[in-house]
């Protein structure tokens, strides 16, 4: 594995760990519910943050966007919109079929599609030269994705076992069949955040850099314009919930608002790191970068769970299954990184 591949892999590892652990401030919140921290964090992370960076550090950004084919911008926003819808469906599925099953199915489907589609349908710019599915590199990365899916399944089993050991029963409501269909749809749509970047970054980065912007601000510029539709969905849904529940007044808590802003800042930093890491990994970065990022995101989430006491007094099979999950995810990431360097 060459140094460029290693550095790119480390960047997407950091992106995944940040994204997976980014929700830790929720554990410190007392008055905020989902709609409150989601509204603030998504507004900051998906709309305000990327646009601030773009407008401050990218000269003539609006003029640069005008030179990009409108179809590219529309495509990018359709992908991010699908990701926004997936986020809402995910929350609804937590209620209908439970956390463990939702997380397992959604991640399994999302990783499979997020890794394979950029090999079958090439992205823009650097990603247009990605190896084919049936190439040696493609098969290696697919092998890593399969190992990761096994890890997701084991993680789901560990979650069920943990809840049983703690004598917790997840309250579910609504039709299980409808919830199952919803989580499958959510899984399919969940990789939209990656595709929003993969299938638009080439012409957008070129247009922004032509105006004098550097690599990192140009990366933010891709997310700023591409996440508009997805960001609006992620902001409007909690806004609707607050209106429905008449709970806008709860937003006034300065401590919890600060924690929510921190979540938003962490979100956009992790997303930007994912994009940079993908580009650093080269032509295969769309598939390899997303796969590694997703594996590390799961590990980051589990780390927060362990530190937060979610596995306290849970021993035996469930805990061993979670250790096995972490090992499988690390192996999967190594295989995918190796696949990136296979000729």
C-alpha positions in Angstrom: 0.0 0.0 0.0 1.6 3.3 -1.1 1.7 6.4 1.1 -1.0 8.2 -0.8 -3.5 5.4 -0.3 -2.6 5.1 3.3 -3.0 8.9 3.9 -6.4 8.9 2.0 -7.5 5.9 4.0 -6.6 7.6 7.3 -8.6 10.7 6.3 -11.7 8.7 5.6 -11.1 6.7 8.8 -11.1 10.0 10.8 -14.2 11.1 8.9 -16.1 8.0 9.9 -15.0 8.1 13.5 -16.0 11.7 13.8 -19.4 11.1 12.1 -20.1 8.0 14.2 -19.2 9.6 17.5 -20.6 13.0 16.6 -23.9 12.5 18.5 -22.3 12.2 21.9 -23.6 15.7 23.0 -27.1 14.2 23.0 -26.2 12.3 26.2 -25.7 15.7 27.9 -29.1 17.2 26.9 -32.0 17.2 29.3 -34.7 19.4 27.7 -33.9 19.0 23.9 -35.7 16.2 22.1 -34.9 14.9 18.6 -36.6 17.8 16.8 -34.6 20.4 18.7 -31.1 19.1 18.3 -31.8 17.9 14.8 -33.0 21.3 13.7 -30.0 23.2 15.1 -27.3 20.7 14.1 -28.6 20.1 10.6 -29.1 23.8 10.0 -25.5 24.5 11.1 -23.9 21.4 9.6 -25.6 21.1 6.2 -26.6 24.7 5.3 -24.9 27.5 7.3 -21.5 25.8 7.7 -20.7 24.8 4.1 -22.0 28.1 2.7 -20.0 30.2 5.1 -16.8 28.4 4.1 -17.7 28.7 0.4 -18.6 32.3 0.4 -15.6 33.4 2.5 -12.9 31.3 1.0 -14.1 30.8 -2.6 -13.8 33.9 -4.8 -16.7 34.6 -7.0 -18.4 31.3 -5.9 -21.9 32.2 -7.3 -20.4 33.1 -10.6 -18.5 29.9 -10.7 -21.7 27.9 -10.0 -23.3 29.6 -13.0 -20.7 28.0 -15.3 -21.6 24.5 -14.1 -24.1 22.5 -16.2 -27.4 22.9 -14.3 -28.1 19.1 -14.7 -25.0 18.4 -12.5 -26.4 20.7 -9.8 -29.9 19.1 -10.1 -28.4 15.6 -9.9 -26.4 16.4 -6.9 -29.4 17.8 -5.0 -31.6 14.9 -6.0 -29.0 12.5 -4.4 -28.8 14.6 -1.3 -32.6 14.8 -1.2 -32.7 11.0 -1.2 -30.3 11.0 1.7 -32.5 13.5 3.6 -35.5 11.3 3.0 -33.5 8.3 4.3 -32.8 10.1 7.5 -36.5 10.8 8.1 -37.5 7.2 7.2 -34.7 5.9 9.6 -36.3 7.8 12.5 -39.7 6.4 11.7 -38.3 2.9 11.4 -36.7 3.1 14.8 -40.3 3.4 16.2 -41.8 0.7 13.9 -39.2 -2.1 14.0 -36.6 -1.0 16.6 -33.1 0.3 16.6 -31.1 -2.8 16.0 -33.0 -4.1 13.0 -33.2 -0.6 11.5 -29.5 0.0 11.8 -28.5 -3.4 10.5 -30.6 -3.4 7.4 -30.0 0.3 6.6 -26.3 0.1 6.9 -26.0 -3.3 5.1 -28.0 -2.1 2.1 -26.3 1.4 2.0 -22.8 0.0 2.1 -23.5 -2.5 -0.6 -24.9 0.1 -3.0 -22.5 2.8 -2.0 -19.5 0.6 -2.8 -20.7 -1.1 -6.0 -22.6 1.6 -7.9 -19.6 4.0 -8.5 -17.8 1.0 -10.0 -20.7 0.2 -12.4 -21.6 3.9 -13.1 -18.5 6.0 -13.1 -18.5 9.3 -11.2 -17.2 12.7 -12.4 -13.7 14.0 -12.5 -11.1 11.7 -10.9 -13.7 9.0 -10.2 -14.4 8.5 -13.9 -11.4 6.2 -14.0 -12.7 3.8 -11.3 -12.0 0.1 -11.9 -14.8 -2.1 -13.0 -16.7 -4.5 -10.7 -15.1 -7.5 -12.3 -11.6 -6.2 -12.1 -9.1 -7.6 -9.5 -9.4 -4.4 -7.6 -13.1 -4.3 -7.8 -13.5 -7.9 -6.6 -11.1 -7.2 -3.7 -13.2 -4.2 -2.6 -16.4 -6.2 -3.0 -14.9 -8.8 -0.7 -14.2 -6.1 1.9 -17.8 -4.9 1.6 -19.0 -8.5 2.1 -17.0 -8.7 5.3 -18.5 -5.4 6.5 -22.0 -6.7 5.8 -21.2 -9.7 8.0 -20.0 -7.3 10.7 -23.3 -5.3 10.4 -25.3 -8.5 10.9 -23.2 -9.5 14.0 -23.7 -6.0 15.3 -27.5 -6.3 15.0 -27.4 -9.7 16.9 -25.2 -8.1 19.6 -27.7 -5.3 19.9 -30.6 -7.7 20.4 -28.6 -9.6 22.9 -27.7 -6.5 24.8 -31.3 -5.4 25.1 -32.3 -8.9 26.3 -29.5 -8.9 28.9 -30.6 -5.5 30.2 -34.3 -6.7 30.0 -35.1 -3.8 27.7 -37.9 -4.2 25.2 -38.0 -1.7 22.4 -41.4 -0.1 22.1 -42.6 -0.4 18.5 -45.7 0.8 16.9 -47.4 0.5 13.5 -47.2 -2.3 11.0 -43.9 -4.3 11.0 -44.3 -5.0 7.3 -44.6 -1.3 6.5 -41.6 -0.6 8.7 -39.6 -3.3 7.0 -40.3 -1.8 3.5 -39.5 1.6 4.8 -36.1 0.6 6.1 -35.2 -1.1 2.8 -36.1 2.1 1.0 -34.1 4.1 3.5 -31.1 1.8 3.0 -31.3 2.3 -0.8 -31.5 6.1 -0.4 -28.9 6.4 2.4 -25.9 6.4 0.1 -27.2 9.6 -1.6 -24.9 11.8 0.5 -21.9 10.0 -1.1 -23.3 10.1 -4.6 -24.1 13.8 -4.3 -20.3 14.3 -4.1 -19.2 11.5 -6.4 -21.4 12.5 -9.4 -20.9 16.3 -9.2 -17.5 17.1 -7.7 -15.5 17.1 -11.0 -17.1 20.1 -12.8 -17.9 22.0 -9.6 -14.4 21.8 -8.2 -13.0 22.8 -11.6 -15.3 25.8 -11.8 -14.5 26.9 -8.2 -10.7 26.5 -8.6 -10.8 28.4 -11.9 -11.8 31.4 -9.8 -8.8 31.0 -7.5 -10.0 28.8 -4.6 -7.9 26.2 -3.0 -8.6 22.4 -2.8 -10.2 22.4 0.6 -12.6 25.4 0.0 -13.5 23.9 -3.4 -14.4 20.7 -1.6 -16.7 22.6 0.7 -18.2 24.3 -2.3 -19.4 20.9 -3.7 -21.1 20.1 -0.4 -22.6 23.6 -0.1 -24.5 23.5 -3.3 -25.1 19.8 -3.3 -26.5 19.4 0.2 -29.2 22.2 -0.2 -32.1 19.8 -0.9 -31.0 17.2 1.6 -30.3 19.9 4.2 -33.7 21.5 3.8 -35.5 18.1 4.3 -33.4 17.4 7.4 -34.3 20.9 8.8 -37.9 21.2 7.7 -39.0 17.8 9.3 -37.9 18.7 12.8 -39.3 22.2 12.3 -42.6 20.6 11.5 -42.4 18.5 14.6 -41.7 21.5 16.8 -44.7 23.3 15.2 -46.9 20.3 15.7 -45.8 19.8 19.4 -45.7 23.6 20.0 -42.1 23.2 21.4 -40.2 26.0 19.6 -39.7 27.7 23.0 -37.4 24.8 24.2 -34.8 26.0 21.7 -33.8 28.8 24.1 -31.5 26.6 26.2 -28.1 28.1 25.5 -26.2 25.1 26.8 -28.1 22.6 24.7 -28.1 24.9 21.7 -24.3 25.1 21.9 -24.1 21.3 22.1 -26.3 21.1 19.0 -24.2 23.6 17.2 -21.1 21.4 18.1 -22.9 18.4 16.5 -23.5 20.4 13.3 -19.9 21.5 13.1 -18.7 18.0 13.6 -21.1 16.8 10.9 -19.8 19.1 8.2 -16.2 18.5 9.2 -16.6 14.8 8.9 -18.5 15.1 5.6 -15.8 17.4 4.2 -13.1 15.0 5.4 -14.9 12.1 3.6 -14.9 14.0 0.4 -11.2 15.0 0.7 -10.3 11.4 1.6 -12.1 10.0 -1.4 -10.2 12.3 -3.7 -6.9 11.4 -2.0 -7.6 7.7 -2.6 -7.8 8.4 -6.4 -10.1 7.0 -9.0 -11.3 4.2 -6.7 -11.9 6.6 -3.8 -15.7 6.8 -4.4 -16.2 3.2 -3.5 -13.2 2.6 -1.1 -13.6 5.9 0.7 -17.3 5.4 1.3 -16.9 1.8 2.5 -14.1 2.6 4.9 -16.0 5.7 6.2 -19.1 3.6 6.9 -17.1 1.0 8.8 -15.4 3.6 10.9 -18.7 5.4 11.5 -20.1 2.2 13.1 -17.0 1.8 15.3 -17.3 5.5 16.3 -20.9 4.9 17.3 -20.1 1.8 19.3 -17.3 3.6 21.1 -19.7 6.3 22.3 -22.1 3.5 23.4 -19.4 1.8 25.4 -18.2 5.1 27.0 -21.8 6.1 27.7 -22.5 3.0 29.6 -24.8 1.3 27.1 -22.8 -2.0 27.6 -22.5 -1.8 31.3 -23.4 -5.1 33.0 -23.6 -6.8 29.6 -21.2 -9.8 29.3 -21.0 -13.1 27.5 -22.2 -13.6 23.9 -23.5 -10.0 23.2 -20.3 -8.3 24.3 -18.2 -10.9 22.4 -20.3 -10.3 19.3 -19.7 -6.6 19.5 -15.9 -7.2 19.9 -16.2 -9.5 16.8 -18.1 -6.7 15.0 -15.3 -4.2 15.6 -12.7 -6.7 14.4 -14.7 -7.5 11.2 -15.1 -3.8 10.5 -11.4 -3.1 10.8 -10.6 -6.1 8.6 -13.2 -4.9 6.0 -11.6 -1.4 6.0 -8.1 -2.9 5.5 -9.3 -5.1 2.7 -10.9 -2.2 0.9 -7.8 0.0 1.4 -5.7 -2.8 -0.1 -8.1 -3.1 -3.0 -7.5 0.5 -3.8 -3.8 -0.2 -4.4 -4.4 -3.4 -6.4 -3.5 -3.0 -10.1 
